[in-house]
Amino acid sequence: MSALRRFLLRLYRLFRRADAERDLSSEIQSHLALMEEEFRRRGMAPADAARAARLTLGGVDQVKEQQRDARSFLWMEDLRRDVGYGVRTLTRTRGFTIAAIVTLAVGIGAVTIIYSVVRNIVLDPFPYSRSDRLVNVVLRDESGRPVRNAPYYAASEFLDYQEQTNAFEDVVGTSRDAAYWVSDAGTERLDIAWMTPNGFDFLGVPPLAGRVFGAADAAAGAPPVAVMGYRAWIRLFGADPSVVGRTLMLDGKPWTVVGVMPPRFEWNIADLWLCAPLTRGDDPRSPRGFRAFQAHLRPGVTPEEAESQLNVVAARRAAAFPNDYPPRSHFDVLAVVDWVVGPFRAVLYTLFGAVSLLLVIACCNVANMLLARATIREREISIRLAIGASRGRIVRQLLVESALLATGGLVAGCALAFWGTGALRRFMGIGAIAPWETEVRLDQPVLIFAAIAAAVATMTFGLYPALQSVRRDIAARVGTSARSTGLRQQKRMRSSLVVAQVALSVVLLLGAGLLMRSFVKLVGVDLGFDPSNLLVVPVGYPPRQNPSADAYARFYRETLEQLRTIPGVRTGAITNATPPFGSVSSPIERPGVAAQPQASAMLVFCSEGWIDTLGVPLIRGRQLSALDVEQSHHVALVNQTLAKRYFSDSEPLGRTIRLPRLTTLPIPVPDPTFEIVGIVRDVANAGPRDPTLPQVYLPFGFRGPSGLMFVLRTSTEPRPLAAVVRERIHAADRRVAILEPSTLEEGMKRAFYTRPRFSLLILGIFASAGILLVAFGVYGVLAYTVSEQTREIAIRVALGGERGHVIGMVVRVGLQLVGIGLLIGVGASLFTNRLLASELWNTSPTDPAVFAGTASIIVAIGALACWIPARRAVRIEPAVALRHE
Amino acid sequence: MASSERPRVEVLQGTLDLIVLRALSTMGPQHAYGLAARLEQIADHPFPLNQGTLYAALVRLDQRGWIKGRWQRTESARDAKYYAITAAGTRALGKQTERWRRLVGFLDKLLIDEA
C-alpha cells in the first residue's frame, strides 16, 4: 500500500516537476538565510557569513541534483529525456521526418479507406437479415443471357418454381411499377413495388415508424396497405409522422400507409411497398403479375442443388410451353450482391490489391529510410557507446524515436482514413455504382491492422542500427571483417526494397494508365450528336377518368409549343428516349420477305423536330412532319445501321416494316406496319461503349400517354431554365407529374462515367502516391550510397576526375535498381492488368503507349531522385571529405 | 553522481534516514537547517555531514509518507519548510530502531569476538 502510494506520489511529482523544483529552490534559500543569520549572530561579517553558509550546505546544484535523484523515477525521467531528445532529433532532420510520417499515413489511410469500401459494397452491403443466403433465381439461355426478363417470372411460373422445389427457406416476389398519386397539392409519380405479404419478414428489417405488413393484410377483405420508404417520407411528407394511417389515392385506388422504413431499406428502390399476394390468376402483362424471384437458400443447401431442382421444374414446364424455354436454357442461382454489384466487384478487389501493395511499399520505404538513417547515425552511436552509454539505453532511445515516428504516422493515417472515407462517400454516387443500401463507413479492424503493420515495420527497422552495433562489437572481438559483411548485407537489403517498390509502383501506374486511356476514349467517343445544352424534362400523365387518345396528345403538343417560346430555348421535341440511352426494342419484319431470325430494332417515339433538336442529319428522304405526328400516320425514319442491316439488297425508302412489339404496348397498336420515309445518321443508342443498334423513329402518338419527356435544346447552360419549364407545364395542366428535370450530360455522367471515373481517380491517387514513394525510396538509397562513397568520390575529384563521370557513376547505380524494378513490374502487370479487363473499353491490357509512358515516368522519377545526391557528391570539397573519415 | 564532491566524512550508508526520523520524533517539527544545527549540537564534534545531504533523506522520508513538510513562519519571521513525523513515521521509527539495534549487536559481537 505504501509502495503504491510512493509510486503515485512519484508519478504525480513527475508531472508537477516544475512545482517541486520551485519548492526546493525556496527551501534551500530559506536554509541558507537561516544559517547566515546564525553565523552573523555569532559575530561573523555579513559577507563571510553568506560564504560560510554556502560552504556548510555544500554546492546548491549538487544538493538539488541529489534531491532530484531521490525524488523521481529514474527510468521515467530517462524516458522524458529520450522523448525530448527524439523530438529534437526528428525536428532537426525535418525532411526525413515528414517523409516518413507522410509515407506511413498514406499507407495506413489508403488501405483503410479502400478496405472500408470493399467491405461495405462487396462483402456486406445490405441491411437485410440472412443476406448471405439471399439469392436471385435467373433462367439463362445457352449463351448465358437471361431468358424473358429473368429473374422476373409470370405469376403461374413463379408459383411453380416456388411450390415444386424445397431448396428455399422462403421466397419473396417483388416487381417495380409506377403509380400516380393525385392529391390537392398536385400529382406525383411514385415508384412503387408490388411485394408478397411475407416481404418484410423475409427482409427482416423493423420499421422506423408504424408497422410493416404481413400475412394478415393479405386475408380476404383486408384493406389494401402500403409501407413507405424513408427517402419518399422525407421528400413527400417532410418526415411527418402522421403519415402513418393516412390513405393515399394511387391511380384512383385507396392505399393505407401503415409504416415507414428506416434509411438503407431500399428493396427495389421504391417509394412505397404495396402488399400484393401473388395468385395464378394475375395478369402476367402487368408488373403486379410478373415478379422477381428472390429467395433464401435453406441452410446447408448449395446454389447448385437449388439449380438442379429448378431445372427439373423447368423441364416439366417446357413440355407444356416449349416456346418459353429456348434450347439448353438452365437456371442460375446467384447471390443478390453478385447480381447488383456485378463486375464492379472485380474493380474493388483490384483496388484493394493495389492498396495493399501501397501499404507494403510504404512499409518498405520507411524501413529503407530508417536504414539509410541508421548508417548516418552509426557514428553518433559508436561515440555514445564509447563514452559509456549502455547498449540498453541506446536501444531504448532508438525505440523511442521509432515509436515517435510511428505515432506521427498513425495520427496522420487515422486522420486521412476518416477524411477519406467521408470524401469517398460523397464522391462515389450511391445508387450509380454501389447498391442504394450501401453505407460507406470506416472499418475499424482494418485501420487497426494497418496501424499495427506500420508500427511493427517502423519499430523493427528503427532498431536496426542498435543490432548492427552489437554485431560489430562481436565482430571486433573475433577479429573478422564482419563490418563490411554487415554493410554489404544491409546494402543488398536496401537495394531489394527499392527494387520491390519500383516494381509495385509500376504495377499501379500501369493500371492507372490503362484506366485513364480507356476513360479518355470513352469520354471522347463520338456519340453522333452533341449532348451539351439539352434539358430533359420527363413528365407523367396520370390516367384520366375518360381517356381519349386526343386529350393527352393535345396536352403534349400544346405544351411543347409553349416551351419552345421560352427565351433561351432554341428547339424542342417530345420523345420517349434520349441517346445514348436505349429504348423499347421490337422484332422487325418485312412483309413479303422471309424474316431474319432475331432481327430487332429499337423503337423511339417522338415528335417532329426530334432529330433536329439532337442535331442528327437526315441522309435521304424526309423527316416526320407535324401532320404525321398529329395524326399518327404510319410512317417511320430509320437509322443507317437498320438500313444497312435489313435492306442491304434494296432501297429502304418507301418500303414497309412490321413492328409486332407495338401490339403488346399498354395501349396496343392494332396495325404495326410503317412506311419508311427517311434515313438518318446513326447516334449511339446502347450506351457510349457499344455499337449502335438498328433504330426506328415513330410518331409519339403510338406510345400512349406515359413515359414521354420534353427535350429542349438551349442556347446556354440549360439548368436555370428548369424552373420556367416546370411552371409552363403546370400552367398547361396541373394534374401532370413532372419528374426531376436534368441535363442530358448529367444523366450520361451518372449512367456511364461515374464508375470509370471512380476507378480512375482511386487508382490514379494510388499510382501518384506510389511514384512519390518510389522517389523517396530511390533518393534514400542513393543519398546513403553517396555518403558511403564520399571518400572515393573525393579522391576521384581531387585527382581530376570529371564531375560528369562522377554523376554518371551515381546515377548508374540508381537507374540499375529502377531498371530491375521496372522489368519485374511490367512482368507482373501482364497478369494483374487482366483483372482490369472489365473496366477497360477499347483499350488492350497491354496497350504499348501506356507501357511506354509508364516506363518513361518511372525512369524520369528515378533519374531525378538520383540527380540530387549525385550533385551533392560532386560538390564535396575533397579536403573536407578526406578528413571526414 | 558527482564524484569530486563527496561529503567530508561519510555517514554510514542508510543511517541518515533513521537519524532524521529520530530527531524529528524527539524535537517535533523542524526545518532543514534547524535539523542540521540540532544534529551538530548533539554530536560531540561537528556533525560529519554536508548539510545538503539532508534534502535527499527528507525527500525519501516524505515519499514513504513518514514525514510531512509544511511551509511556516520561523521566529525570525522567515518562511521555512517544517517537517513533522507522521503516525506511519512513528511506527516505522520503532521498527527501524529495532533493526538497527540488532544489526549493531551483531556487529559488536562479530567485531569483538573476532578481534
Interface residues (C-beta under 8 A of the other chain):
Chain A: S2 R5 R6 L9 R10 D23 L24 S26 E27 I28 S30 H31 A33 L34 M35 E37 E38 T56 L57 G58 G59 V60 Q62 V63 E65 Q66 Q67 D69 A70 R71
Chain B: M1 A2 E5 P7 H31 A32 Y33 G34 A37 N50 Q51 G52 T53 Y55 A56 A57 L58 V59 R60 Q63 R64 G65 T74 S76 R78 D79 A80 K81 A88
